[in-house]
Amino acid sequence: MSELSKAIRELVEKHLPDDSHFLVDLKVEEVSGKTKVLILIDADQGVTIQACARVSRKVSEELEANEIIGDAYVLEVSSPGVDFPLSNMRQYQKNIGRELKLSLITGTDVVGKLLELDEEKNKVIGKEKGKRKEGDRRGTGFSFF
């Protein structure tokens, strides 16, 4: 991780509204001569536009006050959309009971309801071609973590 990414990550974590909010992803890249910073945050009960705006405002204030990014930059703070893959245990936990599309390491996609989740196994009721099929899969079988 670059020093810039590390510094921005620390700012984001410092300015999250409360402990129910968490950082999902942070991307820093050069686009058309400007630094683009994309921050994705989530919360256990869902993230609001107000939370995104607050994080954006606070991070931007500190970036400018401390001259962390020297030139022009674009800052975007958002929540991950429904098409953004789940990437950490906290996201999976908040989606227990919801229907998910899982991409297996075999290349097969399975759609099913996430029933249980722990560090060692994940229980999903999957649907394949209109049939209901219950499966008990190990974490290595999914695109988890």
C-alpha positions, 0 to 999 in steps of 0.5 A, a space after each residue: 500500500 502506498 504512503 498516500 493510500 495509508 494516510 487517506 485510510 487513516 483519515 477515513 477511519 478517523 472520520 467515520 461517524 461511529 463504530 457501526 460504519 466501516 471502510 470497504 475499499 479505497 482506491 487512489 489512481 491518476 486520471 487525466 493528470 489528477 489524483 482520483 480518490 474513491 472511498 467506499 464506506 458501509 454500515 451495519 444498518 446501511 450507510 446514508 448520504 449524510 454519512 458519505 457527505 460527512 466523511 467526504 467533507 472531513 477527509 477533504 478538509 484534512 487533505 487540504 489543511 495538511 497538503 497531503 495531495 499536492 495538486 488537484 484531486 477528485 474525491 468521491 465517497 460512496 457506498 458500494 452498490 449491489 453489484 460490488 462484491 462483498 469483500 470482508 466478514 462484516 459485509 457478509 454478516 450484515 447480509 445474512 438472510 439475503 439472497 446473494 450470487 456467489 462465484 465459486 472458484 470453479 467458475 460456477 455462479 450460485 444464487 442463494 440465501 446466506 443462512 449462516 456464516 462463521 470463520 470456517 463454514 458458510 451455509 447457503 440455500 442455493 437455487 439451480 435451474 428452478 430447484 432448491 438445493 441446500 449446500 454446506 460449503 467451505 470458505 475456500 469454495 466461495 470468493 470470500 476474503 
